[in-house]
Amino acid sequence: MISTVMHVLTIMLALVGAGFFLVGTLGLLRLPDFYTRVHAVAKCDTVGAGAILLGLAIHVAPHPEALKILLLLLLVLLSSPTAGHALAHAAHDTGLEPWMRSTKEEA
Amino acid sequence: MTAFFWGLGTFLLLNAGLCVWRAFAGPTSLDRILATNVVGSKALVVLVLLGLAFERSLLLDVALVYGLLNFGITIAATHFLETGRLKGDWQR
């Protein structure tokens, strides 16, 4: 009974994470500007990897490997938004122009 | 459950392959750094899935080091851009 619930939780969390990864990939490919791309990718990567790793930690739960997977989850939750912020900050500091529909139509 | 892990890993690898196109064609160097960061974080999840599918806990340690290196590469590249050691093609 408990193991069935854990299997279902693992599969649902992994599918949610895979969906977020797919949305992040589409945003990286289709959005028009660096700022919009970093906006799409930073959030989708954090939630996607976080959901998949949480599901895998539930899957191996009584085993001590689950702690290692939770450590990886903590690393992803800390490092992915920090990397996104650093990228956007570097772009803004060096003067990369954001995309605007109005200036493009006038030009 | 192992078959599900294999399928999920294959899906993530296909996603990473699509992201490589942005790393190849990105108009600015920041796009390329962002795309390699995304590919790295997908590879981290794939490494964990492989470690569970093969029942090798060594691959979890590899994934941990991989994530730390990925973070360090991104921070170093953005630091070089901010201090002016690297120049993007949008700067004059």
N, CA and C atoms of all chains as a GROMACS GRO file, in nm:
protein
  597
    1MET      N    1   0.084  -0.121   0.000
    1MET     CA    2   0.000   0.000   0.000
    1MET      C    3   0.088   0.126   0.000
    2ILE      N    4   0.178   0.131   0.099
    2ILE     CA    5   0.266   0.248   0.108
    2ILE      C    6   0.355   0.257  -0.016
    3SER      N    7   0.402   0.139  -0.062
    3SER     CA    8   0.494   0.143  -0.176
    3SER      C    9   0.420   0.187  -0.302
    4THR      N   10   0.290   0.150  -0.314
    4THR     CA   11   0.213   0.197  -0.430
    4THR      C   12   0.200   0.348  -0.428
    5VAL      N   13   0.169   0.403  -0.310
    5VAL     CA   14   0.157   0.549  -0.298
    5VAL      C   15   0.288   0.617  -0.335
    6MET      N   16   0.401   0.557  -0.289
    6MET     CA   17   0.530   0.619  -0.319
    6MET      C   18   0.562   0.612  -0.468
    7HIS      N   19   0.525   0.497  -0.531
    7HIS     CA   20   0.547   0.488  -0.676
    7HIS      C   21   0.468   0.594  -0.750
    8VAL      N   22   0.340   0.609  -0.712
    8VAL     CA   23   0.256   0.707  -0.782
    8VAL      C   24   0.311   0.848  -0.762
    9LEU      N   25   0.355   0.878  -0.638
    9LEU     CA   26   0.413   1.010  -0.610
    9LEU      C   27   0.538   1.034  -0.695
   10THR      N   28   0.624   0.930  -0.703
   10THR     CA   29   0.746   0.944  -0.782
   10THR      C   30   0.715   0.973  -0.928
   11ILE      N   31   0.619   0.895  -0.984
   11ILE     CA   32   0.590   0.911  -1.126
   11ILE      C   33   0.527   1.047  -1.152
   12MET      N   34   0.436   1.092  -1.062
   12MET     CA   35   0.372   1.222  -1.084
   12MET      C   36   0.475   1.335  -1.075
   13LEU      N   37   0.562   1.330  -0.973
   13LEU     CA   38   0.662   1.436  -0.959
   13LEU      C   39   0.758   1.437  -1.079
   14ALA      N   40   0.796   1.316  -1.127
   14ALA     CA   41   0.888   1.310  -1.240
   14ALA      C   42   0.823   1.364  -1.366
   15LEU      N   43   0.692   1.335  -1.385
   15LEU     CA   44   0.625   1.387  -1.504
   15LEU      C   45   0.610   1.539  -1.497
   16VAL      N   46   0.580   1.591  -1.376
   16VAL     CA   47   0.574   1.737  -1.360
   16VAL      C   48   0.708   1.801  -1.394
   17GLY      N   49   0.816   1.740  -1.343
   17GLY     CA   50   0.949   1.794  -1.371
   17GLY      C   51   0.982   1.788  -1.519
   18ALA      N   52   0.945   1.677  -1.586
   18ALA     CA   53   0.973   1.666  -1.729
   18ALA      C   54   0.895   1.772  -1.807
   19GLY      N   55   0.770   1.799  -1.766
   19GLY     CA   56   0.693   1.903  -1.832
   19GLY      C   57   0.758   2.040  -1.816
   20PHE      N   58   0.806   2.069  -1.693
   20PHE     CA   59   0.872   2.198  -1.673
   20PHE      C   60   0.999   2.208  -1.757
   21PHE      N   61   1.075   2.098  -1.769
   21PHE     CA   62   1.196   2.101  -1.852
   21PHE      C   63   1.160   2.128  -1.997
   22LEU      N   64   1.049   2.067  -2.044
   22LEU     CA   65   1.008   2.088  -2.184
   22LEU      C   66   0.971   2.234  -2.207
   23VAL      N   67   0.897   2.293  -2.109
   23VAL     CA   68   0.859   2.434  -2.124
   23VAL      C   69   0.983   2.523  -2.123
   24GLY      N   70   1.081   2.489  -2.037
   24GLY     CA   71   1.204   2.568  -2.034
   24GLY      C   72   1.280   2.560  -2.165
   25THR      N   73   1.284   2.440  -2.226
   25THR     CA   74   1.352   2.425  -2.354
   25THR      C   75   1.282   2.506  -2.463
   26LEU      N   76   1.147   2.500  -2.464
   26LEU     CA   77   1.074   2.578  -2.563
   26LEU      C   78   1.100   2.728  -2.545
   27GLY      N   79   1.104   2.774  -2.417
   27GLY     CA   80   1.132   2.915  -2.393
   27GLY      C   81   1.271   2.953  -2.440
   28LEU      N   82   1.369   2.865  -2.415
   28LEU     CA   83   1.506   2.895  -2.457
   28LEU      C   84   1.514   2.903  -2.609
   29LEU      N   85   1.436   2.822  -2.679
   29LEU     CA   86   1.446   2.821  -2.824
   29LEU      C   87   1.364   2.932  -2.889
   30ARG      N   88   1.248   2.967  -2.832
   30ARG     CA   89   1.152   3.048  -2.907
   30ARG      C   90   1.146   3.194  -2.866
   31LEU      N   91   1.191   3.229  -2.744
   31LEU     CA   92   1.172   3.366  -2.698
   31LEU      C   93   1.272   3.459  -2.768
   32PRO      N   94   1.237   3.589  -2.781
   32PRO     CA   95   1.312   3.674  -2.874
   32PRO      C   96   1.438   3.738  -2.820
   33ASP      N   97   1.469   3.726  -2.690
   33ASP     CA   98   1.570   3.812  -2.630
   33ASP      C   99   1.642   3.736  -2.521
   34PHE      N  100   1.763   3.782  -2.487
   34PHE     CA  101   1.836   3.713  -2.381
   34PHE      C  102   1.763   3.722  -2.247
   35TYR      N  103   1.709   3.839  -2.215
   35TYR     CA  104   1.644   3.857  -2.084
   35TYR      C  105   1.521   3.767  -2.072
   36THR      N  106   1.442   3.759  -2.179
   36THR     CA  107   1.324   3.671  -2.173
   36THR      C  108   1.366   3.525  -2.164
   37ARG      N  109   1.476   3.490  -2.232
   37ARG     CA  110   1.521   3.350  -2.226
   37ARG      C  111   1.568   3.315  -2.085
   38VAL      N  112   1.644   3.407  -2.022
   38VAL     CA  113   1.693   3.374  -1.888
   38VAL      C  114   1.576   3.372  -1.789
   39HIS      N  115   1.474   3.453  -1.816
   39HIS     CA  116   1.353   3.450  -1.734
   39HIS      C  117   1.284   3.315  -1.743
   40ALA      N  118   1.273   3.260  -1.866
   40ALA     CA  119   1.205   3.132  -1.882
   40ALA      C  120   1.287   3.020  -1.822
   41VAL      N  121   1.418   3.022  -1.850
   41VAL     CA  122   1.501   2.906  -1.819
   41VAL      C  123   1.530   2.893  -1.670
   42ALA      N  124   1.554   3.005  -1.602
   42ALA     CA  125   1.595   2.996  -1.461
   42ALA      C  126   1.486   2.930  -1.377
   43LYS      N  127   1.362   2.974  -1.396
   43LYS     CA  128   1.254   2.916  -1.316
   43LYS      C  129   1.225   2.773  -1.355
   44CYS      N  130   1.216   2.747  -1.489
   44CYS     CA  131   1.177   2.613  -1.531
   44CYS      C  132   1.282   2.510  -1.493
   45ASP      N  133   1.410   2.547  -1.500
   45ASP     CA  134   1.514   2.452  -1.462
   45ASP      C  135   1.510   2.422  -1.314
   46THR      N  136   1.489   2.525  -1.233
   46THR     CA  137   1.485   2.503  -1.089
   46THR      C  138   1.371   2.409  -1.051
   47VAL      N  139   1.251   2.440  -1.102
   47VAL     CA  140   1.135   2.359  -1.062
   47VAL      C  141   1.143   2.220  -1.125
   48GLY      N  142   1.189   2.211  -1.251
   48GLY     CA  143   1.196   2.080  -1.315
   48GLY      C  144   1.293   1.987  -1.245
   49ALA      N  145   1.417   2.033  -1.226
   49ALA     CA  146   1.516   1.949  -1.159
   49ALA      C  147   1.474   1.922  -1.015
   50GLY      N  148   1.415   2.025  -0.949
   50GLY     CA  149   1.372   2.005  -0.811
   50GLY      C  150   1.264   1.898  -0.799
   51ALA      N  151   1.165   1.901  -0.890
   51ALA     CA  152   1.056   1.803  -0.881
   51ALA      C  153   1.106   1.663  -0.910
   52ILE      N  154   1.192   1.649  -1.015
   52ILE     CA  155   1.241   1.515  -1.049
   52ILE      C  156   1.326   1.459  -0.936
   53LEU      N  157   1.415   1.544  -0.879
   53LEU     CA  158   1.503   1.493  -0.773
   53LEU      C  159   1.424   1.461  -0.647
   54LEU      N  160   1.318   1.540  -0.618
   54LEU     CA  161   1.235   1.508  -0.502
   54LEU      C  162   1.163   1.375  -0.522
   55GLY      N  163   1.113   1.351  -0.645
   55GLY     CA  164   1.049   1.223  -0.674
   55GLY      C  165   1.145   1.107  -0.660
   56LEU      N  166   1.269   1.124  -0.708
   56LEU     CA  167   1.366   1.015  -0.697
   56LEU      C  168   1.406   0.992  -0.551
   57ALA      N  169   1.414   1.100  -0.472
   57ALA     CA  170   1.445   1.084  -0.330
   57ALA      C  171   1.334   1.006  -0.260
   58ILE      N  172   1.206   1.031  -0.299
   58ILE     CA  173   1.096   0.954  -0.241
   58ILE      C  174   1.106   0.809  -0.284
   59HIS      N  175   1.151   0.786  -0.409
   59HIS     CA  176   1.159   0.649  -0.459
   59HIS      C  177   1.259   0.564  -0.380
   60VAL      N  178   1.373   0.622  -0.344
   60VAL     CA  179   1.475   0.542  -0.273
   60VAL      C  180   1.467   0.561  -0.122
   61ALA      N  181   1.350   0.607  -0.072
   61ALA     CA  182   1.341   0.673   0.058
   61ALA      C  183   1.407   0.606   0.177
   62PRO      N  184   1.386   0.478   0.210
   62PRO     CA  185   1.448   0.431   0.335
   62PRO      C  186   1.599   0.420   0.324
   63HIS      N  187   1.649   0.413   0.202
   63HIS     CA  188   1.792   0.397   0.178
   63HIS      C  189   1.864   0.529   0.208
   64PRO      N  190   1.988   0.525   0.260
   64PRO     CA  191   2.060   0.651   0.287
   64PRO      C  192   2.096   0.730   0.162
   65GLU      N  193   2.086   0.668   0.042
   65GLU     CA  194   2.110   0.745  -0.080
   65GLU      C  195   2.012   0.861  -0.096
   66ALA      N  196   1.895   0.849  -0.032
   66ALA     CA  197   1.796   0.957  -0.043
   66ALA      C  198   1.852   1.087   0.012
   67LEU      N  199   1.937   1.077   0.115
   67LEU     CA  200   1.996   1.200   0.170
   67LEU      C  201   2.088   1.266   0.068
   68LYS      N  202   2.159   1.182  -0.008
   68LYS     CA  203   2.249   1.238  -0.110
   68LYS      C  204   2.169   1.308  -0.219
   69ILE      N  205   2.055   1.247  -0.255
   69ILE     CA  206   1.971   1.310  -0.358
   69ILE      C  207   1.911   1.440  -0.304
   70LEU      N  208   1.878   1.441  -0.174
   70LEU     CA  209   1.827   1.566  -0.116
   70LEU      C  210   1.935   1.674  -0.113
   71LEU      N  211   2.060   1.632  -0.093
   71LEU     CA  212   2.171   1.728  -0.098
   71LEU      C  213   2.184   1.788  -0.238
   72LEU      N  214   2.169   1.700  -0.341
   72LEU     CA  215   2.171   1.748  -0.479
   72LEU      C  216   2.057   1.846  -0.504
   73LEU      N  217   1.939   1.813  -0.447
   73LEU     CA  218   1.824   1.902  -0.462
   73LEU      C  219   1.852   2.038  -0.402
   74LEU      N  220   1.916   2.038  -0.283
   74LEU     CA  221   1.951   2.165  -0.219
   74LEU      C  222   2.049   2.244  -0.306
   75LEU      N  223   2.147   2.171  -0.365
   75LEU     CA  224   2.244   2.238  -0.453
   75LEU      C  225   2.176   2.303  -0.572
   76VAL      N  226   2.081   2.229  -0.634
   76VAL     CA  227   2.011   2.284  -0.752
   76VAL      C  228   1.927   2.404  -0.712
   77LEU      N  229   1.857   2.393  -0.599
   77LEU     CA  230   1.771   2.503  -0.556
   77LEU      C  231   1.854   2.627  -0.523
   78LEU      N  232   1.977   2.609  -0.475
   78LEU     CA  233   2.060   2.726  -0.444
   78LEU      C  234   2.128   2.782  -0.569
   79SER      N  235   2.182   2.691  -0.654
   79SER     CA  236   2.273   2.738  -0.758
   79SER      C  237   2.201   2.785  -0.884
   80SER      N  238   2.088   2.725  -0.918
   80SER     CA  239   2.025   2.761  -1.045
   80SER      C  240   1.970   2.904  -1.046
   81PRO      N  241   1.897   2.950  -0.941
   81PRO     CA  242   1.855   3.090  -0.942
   81PRO      C  243   1.973   3.186  -0.931
   82THR      N  244   2.078   3.147  -0.858
   82THR     CA  245   2.194   3.234  -0.846
   82THR      C  246   2.263   3.253  -0.981
   83ALA      N  247   2.273   3.144  -1.057
   83ALA     CA  248   2.336   3.153  -1.189
   83ALA      C  249   2.251   3.240  -1.282
   84GLY      N  250   2.119   3.223  -1.276
   84GLY     CA  251   2.032   3.307  -1.359
   84GLY      C  252   2.044   3.453  -1.325
   85HIS      N  253   2.049   3.483  -1.195
   85HIS     CA  254   2.064   3.622  -1.152
   85HIS      C  255   2.198   3.679  -1.196
   86ALA      N  256   2.304   3.598  -1.185
   86ALA     CA  257   2.436   3.648  -1.225
   86ALA      C  258   2.440   3.676  -1.374
   87LEU      N  259   2.378   3.589  -1.454
   87LEU     CA  260   2.376   3.611  -1.600
   87LEU      C  261   2.300   3.739  -1.635
   88ALA      N  262   2.180   3.757  -1.576
   88ALA     CA  263   2.102   3.875  -1.608
   88ALA      C  264   2.172   4.001  -1.559
   89HIS      N  265   2.239   3.992  -1.442
   89HIS     CA  266   2.311   4.107  -1.388
   89HIS      C  267   2.427   4.146  -1.478
   90ALA      N  268   2.501   4.045  -1.528
   90ALA     CA  269   2.612   4.074  -1.619
   90ALA      C  270   2.562   4.138  -1.747
   91ALA      N  271   2.449   4.088  -1.800
   91ALA     CA  272   2.395   4.146  -1.923
   91ALA      C  273   2.354   4.290  -1.901
   92HIS      N  274   2.289   4.318  -1.787
   92HIS     CA  275   2.244   4.454  -1.760
   92HIS      C  276   2.363   4.547  -1.736
   93ASP      N  277   2.466   4.496  -1.666
   93ASP     CA  278   2.582   4.579  -1.635
   93ASP      C  279   2.659   4.617  -1.760
   94THR      N  280   2.670   4.524  -1.856
   94THR     CA  281   2.748   4.551  -1.976
   94THR      C  282   2.664   4.618  -2.083
   95GLY      N  283   2.536   4.649  -2.053
   95GLY     CA  284   2.459   4.730  -2.144
   95GLY      C  285   2.394   4.656  -2.259
   96LEU      N  286   2.355   4.532  -2.241
   96LEU     CA  287   2.282   4.460  -2.345
   96LEU      C  288   2.140   4.517  -2.350
   97GLU      N  289   2.098   4.560  -2.469
   97GLU     CA  290   1.968   4.626  -2.482
   97GLU      C  291   1.856   4.522  -2.474
   98PRO      N  292   1.753   4.549  -2.393
   98PRO     CA  293   1.639   4.457  -2.393
   98PRO      C  294   1.555   4.473  -2.520
   99TRP      N  295   1.486   4.366  -2.555
   99TRP     CA  296   1.403   4.365  -2.676
   99TRP      C  297   1.274   4.438  -2.648
  100MET      N  298   1.235   4.529  -2.738
  100MET     CA  299   1.106   4.598  -2.722
  100MET      C  300   1.035   4.598  -2.856
  101ARG      N  301   0.907   4.564  -2.853
  101ARG     CA  302   0.832   4.553  -2.977
  101ARG      C  303   0.820   4.690  -3.045
  102SER      N  304   0.802   4.798  -2.964
  102SER     CA  305   0.774   4.929  -3.024
  102SER      C  306   0.897   4.981  -3.099
  103THR      N  307   1.016   4.969  -3.038
  103THR     CA  308   1.135   5.020  -3.107
  103THR      C  309   1.162   4.939  -3.233
  104LYS      N  310   1.126   4.810  -3.231
  104LYS     CA  311   1.153   4.730  -3.349
  104LYS      C  312   1.059   4.770  -3.464
  105GLU      N  313   0.932   4.803  -3.430
  105GLU     CA  314   0.839   4.839  -3.536
  105GLU      C  315   0.872   4.976  -3.595
  106GLU      N  316   0.922   5.069  -3.508
  106GLU     CA  317   0.954   5.201  -3.560
  106GLU      C  318   1.078   5.198  -3.648
  107ALA      N  319   1.171   5.112  -3.616
  107ALA     CA  320   1.298   5.112  -3.687
  107ALA      C  321   1.288   5.055  -3.828
  108MET      N  322   1.015  -0.003  -1.291
  108MET     CA  323   1.051   0.136  -1.261
  108MET      C  324   1.177   0.176  -1.337
  109THR      N  325   1.266   0.077  -1.362
  109THR     CA  326   1.388   0.109  -1.436
  109THR      C  327   1.358   0.156  -1.578
  110ALA      N  328   1.253   0.095  -1.640
  110ALA     CA  329   1.216   0.137  -1.776
  110ALA      C  330   1.168   0.281  -1.776
  111PHE      N  331   1.095   0.320  -1.671
  111PHE     CA  332   1.050   0.459  -1.660
  111PHE      C  333   1.168   0.554  -1.648
  112PHE      N  334   1.271   0.511  -1.570
  112PHE     CA  335   1.390   0.597  -1.557
  112PHE      C  336   1.459   0.614  -1.692
  113TRP      N  337   1.468   0.503  -1.768
  113TRP     CA  338   1.532   0.512  -1.899
  113TRP      C  339   1.456   0.606  -1.991
  114GLY      N  340   1.322   0.595  -1.990
  114GLY     CA  341   1.242   0.682  -2.076
  114GLY      C  342   1.257   0.828  -2.038
  115LEU      N  343   1.254   0.855  -1.907
  115LEU     CA  344   1.269   0.994  -1.860
  115LEU      C  345   1.406   1.049  -1.898
  116GLY      N  346   1.510   0.965  -1.883
  116GLY     CA  347   1.645   1.010  -1.919
  116GLY      C  348   1.656   1.039  -2.068
  117THR      N  349   1.592   0.956  -2.151
  117THR     CA  350   1.596   0.980  -2.295
  117THR      C  351   1.526   1.110  -2.332
  118PHE      N  352   1.412   1.135  -2.265
  118PHE     CA  353   1.340   1.260  -2.290
  118PHE      C  354   1.425   1.381  -2.252
  119LEU      N  355   1.493   1.372  -2.137
  119LEU     CA  356   1.577   1.484  -2.094
  119LEU      C  357   1.695   1.503  -2.189
  120LEU      N  358   1.749   1.392  -2.242
  120LEU     CA  359   1.860   1.407  -2.336
  120LEU      C  360   1.815   1.471  -2.466
  121LEU      N  361   1.691   1.439  -2.511
  121LEU     CA  362   1.638   1.506  -2.631
  121LEU      C  363   1.624   1.656  -2.606
  122ASN      N  364   1.573   1.692  -2.485
  122ASN     CA  365   1.562   1.833  -2.450
  122ASN      C  366   1.699   1.900  -2.451
  123ALA      N  367   1.798   1.832  -2.396
  123ALA     CA  368   1.932   1.891  -2.392
  123ALA      C  369   1.986   1.909  -2.533
  124GLY      N  370   1.956   1.814  -2.622
  124GLY     CA  371   1.999   1.828  -2.760
  124GLY      C  372   1.939   1.950  -2.828
  125LEU      N  373   1.810   1.978  -2.795
  125LEU     CA  374   1.750   2.099  -2.850
  125LEU      C  375   1.818   2.224  -2.795
  126CYS      N  376   1.858   2.219  -2.665
  126CYS     CA  377   1.924   2.336  -2.605
  126CYS      C  378   2.061   2.359  -2.667
  127VAL      N  379   2.126   2.253  -2.716
  127VAL     CA  380   2.257   2.269  -2.779
  127VAL      C  381   2.246   2.359  -2.902
  128TRP      N  382   2.128   2.357  -2.968
  128TRP     CA  383   2.113   2.442  -3.085
  128TRP      C  384   2.125   2.589  -3.045
  129ARG      N  385   2.068   2.624  -2.929
  129ARG     CA  386   2.079   2.764  -2.884
  129ARG      C  387   2.223   2.796  -2.848
  130ALA      N  388   2.296   2.698  -2.792
  130ALA     CA  389   2.436   2.723  -2.761
  130ALA      C  390   2.518   2.742  -2.888
  131PHE      N  391   2.474   2.678  -2.998
  131PHE     CA  392   2.546   2.691  -3.125
  131PHE      C  393   2.510   2.821  -3.194
  132ALA      N  394   2.382   2.859  -3.196
  132ALA     CA  395   2.336   2.969  -3.279
  132ALA      C  396   2.304   3.096  -3.201
  133GLY      N  397   2.324   3.094  -3.066
  133GLY     CA  398   2.283   3.209  -2.987
  133GLY      C  399   2.347   3.336  -3.034
  134PRO      N  400   2.270   3.445  -3.044
  134PRO     CA  401   2.329   3.567  -3.099
  134PRO      C  402   2.439   3.626  -3.010
  135THR      N  403   2.424   3.619  -2.879
  135THR     CA  404   2.526   3.675  -2.790
  135THR      C  405   2.596   3.563  -2.715
  136SER      N  406   2.712   3.597  -2.657
  136SER     CA  407   2.786   3.495  -2.582
  136SER      C  408   2.712   3.458  -2.454
  137LEU      N  409   2.631   3.553  -2.399
  137LEU     CA  410   2.555   3.520  -2.279
  137LEU      C  411   2.452   3.411  -2.308
  138ASP      N  412   2.394   3.412  -2.430
  138ASP     CA  413   2.302   3.305  -2.468
  138ASP      C  414   2.372   3.170  -2.466
  139ARG      N  415   2.498   3.169  -2.512
  139ARG     CA  416   2.570   3.041  -2.514
  139ARG      C  417   2.599   2.992  -2.373
  140ILE      N  418   2.638   3.086  -2.284
  140ILE     CA  419   2.664   3.047  -2.144
  140ILE      C  420   2.537   2.992  -2.080
  141LEU      N  421   2.424   3.060  -2.107
  141LEU     CA  422   2.296   3.017  -2.051
  141LEU      C  423   2.259   2.878  -2.102
  142ALA      N  424   2.280   2.854  -2.233
  142ALA     CA  425   2.243   2.724  -2.290
  142ALA      C  426   2.331   2.614  -2.234
  143THR      N  427   2.461   2.638  -2.215
  143THR     CA  428   2.546   2.534  -2.156
  143THR      C  429   2.507   2.508  -2.011
  144ASN      N  430   2.465   2.612  -1.940
  144ASN     CA  431   2.419   2.593  -1.803
  144ASN      C  432   2.296   2.502  -1.798
  145VAL      N  433   2.205   2.524  -1.894
  145VAL     CA  434   2.082   2.443  -1.898
  145VAL      C  435   2.116   2.298  -1.932
  146VAL      N  436   2.206   2.279  -2.030
  146VAL     CA  437   2.245   2.143  -2.066
  146VAL      C  438   2.310   2.073  -1.946
  147GLY      N  439   2.392   2.148  -1.870
  147GLY     CA  440   2.456   2.090  -1.752
  147GLY      C  441   2.356   2.048  -1.647
  148SER      N  442   2.252   2.131  -1.623
  148SER     CA  443   2.157   2.093  -1.519
  148SER      C  444   2.072   1.975  -1.564
  149LYS      N  445   2.046   1.962  -1.695
  149LYS     CA  446   1.976   1.842  -1.742
  149LYS      C  447   2.065   1.719  -1.729
  150ALA      N  448   2.195   1.735  -1.757
  150ALA     CA  449   2.287   1.623  -1.746
  150ALA      C  450   2.300   1.576  -1.601
  151LEU      N  451   2.286   1.670  -1.506
  151LEU     CA  452   2.290   1.633  -1.364
  151LEU      C  453   2.175   1.537  -1.332
  152VAL      N  454   2.054   1.570  -1.379
  152VAL     CA  455   1.939   1.484  -1.352
  152VAL      C  456   1.956   1.350  -1.422
  153VAL      N  457   2.010   1.352  -1.545
  153VAL     CA  458   2.032   1.227  -1.618
  153VAL      C  459   2.132   1.138  -1.544
  154LEU      N  460   2.235   1.200  -1.484
  154LEU     CA  461   2.334   1.122  -1.409
  154LEU      C  462   2.269   1.054  -1.288
  155VAL      N  463   2.178   1.126  -1.219
  155VAL     CA  464   2.110   1.065  -1.105
  155VAL      C  465   2.023   0.949  -1.152
  156LEU      N  466   1.953   0.968  -1.266
  156LEU     CA  467   1.868   0.861  -1.318
  156LEU      C  468   1.951   0.739  -1.355
  157LEU      N  469   2.068   0.761  -1.417
  157LEU     CA  470   2.154   0.648  -1.453
  157LEU      C  471   2.206   0.578  -1.328
  158GLY      N  472   2.240   0.657  -1.225
  158GLY     CA  473   2.286   0.596  -1.101
  158GLY      C  474   2.180   0.507  -1.038
  159LEU      N  475   2.052   0.547  -1.049
  159LEU     CA  476   1.947   0.462  -0.994
  159LEU      C  477   1.919   0.342  -1.083
  160ALA      N  478   1.928   0.361  -1.216
  160ALA     CA  479   1.898   0.251  -1.307
  160ALA      C  480   2.007   0.143  -1.299
  161PHE      N  481   2.132   0.184  -1.286
  161PHE     CA  482   2.242   0.087  -1.277
  161PHE      C  483   2.272   0.046  -1.134
  162GLU      N  484   2.204   0.110  -1.036
  162GLU     CA  485   2.229   0.085  -0.894
  162GLU      C  486   2.375   0.107  -0.858
  163ARG      N  487   2.430   0.216  -0.910
  163ARG     CA  488   2.566   0.258  -0.873
  163ARG      C  489   2.554   0.392  -0.800
  164SER      N  490   2.582   0.392  -0.672
  164SER     CA  491   2.570   0.518  -0.599
  164SER      C  492   2.688   0.611  -0.627
  165LEU      N  493   2.791   0.558  -0.696
  165LEU     CA  494   2.904   0.643  -0.735
  165LEU      C  495   2.859   0.756  -0.825
  166LEU      N  496   2.758   0.727  -0.913
  166LEU     CA  497   2.715   0.827  -1.010
  166LEU      C  498   2.647   0.944  -0.941
  167LEU      N  499   2.594   0.924  -0.820
  167LEU     CA  500   2.536   1.037  -0.746
  167LEU      C  501   2.645   1.136  -0.706
  168ASP      N  502   2.761   1.084  -0.664
  168ASP     CA  503   2.873   1.173  -0.631
  168ASP      C  504   2.921   1.248  -0.755
  169VAL      N  505   2.924   1.174  -0.870
  169VAL     CA  506   2.963   1.240  -0.995
  169VAL      C  507   2.867   1.354  -1.027
  170ALA      N  508   2.737   1.330  -1.004
  170ALA     CA  509   2.637   1.433  -1.032
  170ALA      C  510   2.657   1.554  -0.941
  171LEU      N  511   2.694   1.529  -0.815
  171LEU     CA  512   2.717   1.640  -0.721
  171LEU      C  513   2.833   1.728  -0.768
  172VAL      N  514   2.944   1.664  -0.806
  172VAL     CA  515   3.059   1.741  -0.854
  172VAL      C  516   3.025   1.812  -0.984
  173TYR      N  517   2.945   1.746  -1.068
  173TYR     CA  518   2.904   1.806  -1.195
  173TYR      C  519   2.824   1.933  -1.172
  174GLY      N  520   2.732   1.929  -1.075
  174GLY     CA  521   2.652   2.048  -1.045
  174GLY      C  522   2.738   2.161  -0.992
  175LEU      N  523   2.832   2.128  -0.904
  175LEU     CA  524   2.919   2.232  -0.850
  175LEU      C  525   3.004   2.295  -0.959
  176LEU      N  526   3.058   2.211  -1.052
  176LEU     CA  527   3.141   2.265  -1.160
  176LEU      C  528   3.058   2.352  -1.254
  177ASN      N  529   2.934   2.309  -1.281
  177ASN     CA  530   2.845   2.385  -1.368
  177ASN      C  531   2.820   2.524  -1.312
  178PHE      N  532   2.792   2.529  -1.181
  178PHE     CA  533   2.770   2.657  -1.114
  178PHE      C  534   2.895   2.744  -1.119
  179GLY      N  535   3.011   2.682  -1.093
  179GLY     CA  536   3.136   2.758  -1.093
  179GLY      C  537   3.168   2.815  -1.230
  180ILE      N  538   3.143   2.737  -1.336
  180ILE     CA  539   3.170   2.785  -1.472
  180ILE      C  540   3.085   2.907  -1.503
  181THR      N  541   2.954   2.900  -1.469
  181THR     CA  542   2.866   3.013  -1.500
  181THR      C  543   2.908   3.138  -1.424
  182ILE      N  544   2.938   3.121  -1.294
  182ILE     CA  545   2.976   3.238  -1.214
  182ILE      C  546   3.107   3.298  -1.266
  183ALA      N  547   3.204   3.212  -1.303
  183ALA     CA  548   3.332   3.264  -1.352
  183ALA      C  549   3.314   3.339  -1.483
  184ALA      N  550   3.234   3.284  -1.575
  184ALA     CA  551   3.216   3.350  -1.705
  184ALA      C  552   3.146   3.484  -1.688
  185THR      N  553   3.042   3.491  -1.604
  185THR     CA  554   2.974   3.619  -1.584
  185THR      C  555   3.064   3.718  -1.514
  186HIS      N  556   3.151   3.669  -1.424
  186HIS     CA  557   3.244   3.760  -1.356
  186HIS      C  558   3.343   3.819  -1.456
  187PHE      N  559   3.393   3.736  -1.550
  187PHE     CA  560   3.484   3.788  -1.651
  187PHE      C  561   3.415   3.891  -1.739
  188LEU      N  562   3.287   3.868  -1.770
  188LEU     CA  563   3.215   3.966  -1.852
  188LEU      C  564   3.197   4.097  -1.777
  189GLU      N  565   3.167   4.089  -1.645
  189GLU     CA  566   3.141   4.211  -1.571
  189GLU      C  567   3.267   4.292  -1.550
  190THR      N  568   3.383   4.225  -1.529
  190THR     CA  569   3.505   4.298  -1.506
  190THR      C  570   3.571   4.341  -1.637
  191GLY      N  571   3.515   4.302  -1.751
  191GLY     CA  572   3.566   4.350  -1.878
  191GLY      C  573   3.677   4.267  -1.937
  192ARG      N  574   3.710   4.151  -1.876
  192ARG     CA  575   3.816   4.070  -1.934
  192ARG      C  576   3.768   4.001  -2.062
  193LEU      N  577   3.638   3.969  -2.064
  193LEU     CA  578   3.576   3.921  -2.188
  193LEU      C  579   3.484   4.031  -2.239
  194LYS      N  580   3.480   4.044  -2.372
  194LYS     CA  581   3.391   4.145  -2.430
  194LYS      C  582   3.283   4.076  -2.513
  195GLY      N  583   3.158   4.117  -2.488
  195GLY     CA  584   3.051   4.069  -2.574
  195GLY      C  585   3.045   4.152  -2.700
  196ASP      N  586   2.981   4.097  -2.804
  196ASP     CA  587   2.978   4.170  -2.931
  196ASP      C  588   2.875   4.283  -2.930
  197TRP      N  589   2.795   4.296  -2.822
  197TRP     CA  590   2.703   4.410  -2.812
  197TRP      C  591   2.769   4.532  -2.748
  198GLN      N  592   2.895   4.516  -2.697
  198GLN     CA  593   2.964   4.628  -2.634
  198GLN      C  594   3.052   4.698  -2.737
  199ARG      N  595   3.048   4.831  -2.732
  199ARG     CA  596   3.132   4.905  -2.827
  199ARG      C  597   3.238   4.982  -2.750
   0.00000   0.00000   0.00000
